[in-house]
Amino acid sequence: MDLNELQNAESWIFDLDNTLYPVSANLFDQIDHRMCSYIAEFLGLDLTVAHKIQKRYFREHGTSLKGMMDNHQMDPVPYLKFVHEIDLSVIKQDILLGDALSKLPGRKIVFTNSVAGYAEKVLERLGIAQYFEDIFDIVDANYIPKPEPTVYHQVVTRYGINPDKTVMVEDIVRNLRPAAD
């Protein structure tokens, strides 16, 4: 998209983690550690082996959660609750981000592989929750993660989005390819 197309965007889809807040906040490091701990406990493994499984499932299934569900019939609800119980005190209000979001034309939606409750807390800490119409989370996606193309179609359908007039802001390149398609 060129600058003119950006100015005429009707919808803006934002990822949450490491996109709306800086990577330096290290929130995902906390989540990553809790995912590994949960997987170790669930499978009865030490942390080193659980970490390898966690990373393999992320690569092969899009999220560690999906790999655990597919391979070990794990219930996603307690897992998601556990992994998102983290210290958010490192997130500070971002006045500049709020100002930038307020100037963007069109609708703004968060599209995340995390859960809405966690996303809401992060948006509140950043002081930007008021700029977003909704949060489409992993539960809304029936636990199918980005970058699966079907979940992008769900977002487009649910919100009546015109993909040709939508901008997606995301920190993981592989999640942008299906969005462009």
N, C-alpha and C positions, 0 to 999 in steps of 0.2 A: 504494500500500500504506500502511496505517496502522501505528502502532507495534506493535499486537498481531500483525498479519500479519508484520511484520519479525521479531518474536521467535519466530514459528513457522516461519520459513523453513527449508526442508530443504536448499537449495543456494544458494550465492553464486557468481556468475560475475563475475570482475573483469577488466577491461581492464588492460593493463600500462602503456604509455607515457602519461605525464602523468596517470595515475590512481593508481597505487600509489606513485609518487614525485612530488615537486612539479615543476610546470612550470618553476620557477626553476632546476632542475638543468640545463636546456637540452640534455638528451641528444638530444632529437629534432632540435634545430638541427644537431647533428653528423651525425645520420643524413640529414637533409635535404640538407646540403652534399654528403655522399658519394653520395646518389642522383643529384643533379644532375651531379656529376663523372663518375659511371659512364655516365649517359645521354649526356653530351657526348662522351665517348670512344667509346662504342658506336656513336653515330650520326655521329660526325665533325663535331660542331657546337661553336660557342663556348658558354661557360657561360650567357650571357644567353638565347640561343635554347633551350638545353637546359632551363633553368629554366622557361620558359614551357610547354614540352612536358610537363615533369614535373608542373606544377600542373594543366594541362588534363587530363592522363590521370588524375590523382587525382580531379578533379571528375567526369569522365565514366565512369571504370571502378572507382572505389572505392579503388584504389591505383595509384601510378605503375607499379609492377611489372606489374599486370594490363594496363594500357594498352600497355606495351612488349611484353608477350607477345602480346597480341591484334593489335597493329599492326606489330610488327617481329620476331615469332617469336624473341624473346630467351629464352635459357635462364635460368630463374630462379635456379638454384643458385649460379653465380659472383656474380651480382648480390647475392643475399641475404648471401652470405659477406662481400663487400666492404662493403656499406652498414652492417653491424652490427659491423664492426671499429672500435670507438670507445673513447674514454677514459672509463672508468666511475669514475674516482677521485672525481668530484664527488658520487657517491651514497654517502651515509653510513648507518650502521645507524639504523633508526627504531624505537626501543624502544616508543614510544607506539603506533605502528601495529601492531607485533607484539602488544602487550597487547590492543588492540582486536580484532584478528583472532582471538586465542585465546579471546575471549569470545563470538564469533559462533557460534550453533548451526549444525549441519549441515556439509555438504561445501563446500569452497572450490576453485574451478578458475580458472585464468587462461585467458582467451580473447583471443588477440592476433593482429594482422595481421603481427607480426614472427615470428622463428624461435625455437624452443624453447631452443636453446643460449644465445642472447642473453638470453632471459627468465630462464633459470636463473641466469645471472651477476648479473642485476639483483636478483633475489629474494635471492640469497646476500649481495650487498652490503648490501641493506636489512635482512638478518637475519630474513627472514620465510619463507624457502623451506619450512620445516617445516610451515607451516600450510596448504599447498596440496597437494591430492591429485594434480593433474596440470596440464599445460599443453596447451591445444589451440591450435596455431599455424597459420600460413598454409600450411605443408606438409600438415598434417593436413586442411586445408580444400581440398586439391587446387588451391591458389593462388587460390581464390575468396575475395575479401575480404568482411569486414563492409562494408557493410550488406546484402549479398545474403541474402534470406530462406533460401535452401537451406542456407547454412552454419550458421545457427541451428538448423535441423532436424537437421543432422549432430551438433551438440553435444548436443542433447536426446536423440537416439537413442544416441549413443556412451556417454553417462553415465547413461542411464535417468532423466533428470531430469523431474520434474513441473513444467512451466512455471508452474502456478498457485501453486507454493510455492517459487519461485526469485526471487532478487533479482539484477539485473544492475547493476554499478557501472561506469560508462563516462564518458569526458570529452567524447565527440562525440555531440551530440544525434541526428544522423541514424542513428547506430548503435543508438540505444535504441528507435526506432520499430518496427523488425522484431522486436525482442525483446518488446516489449509486445504486438504482434500475435500 
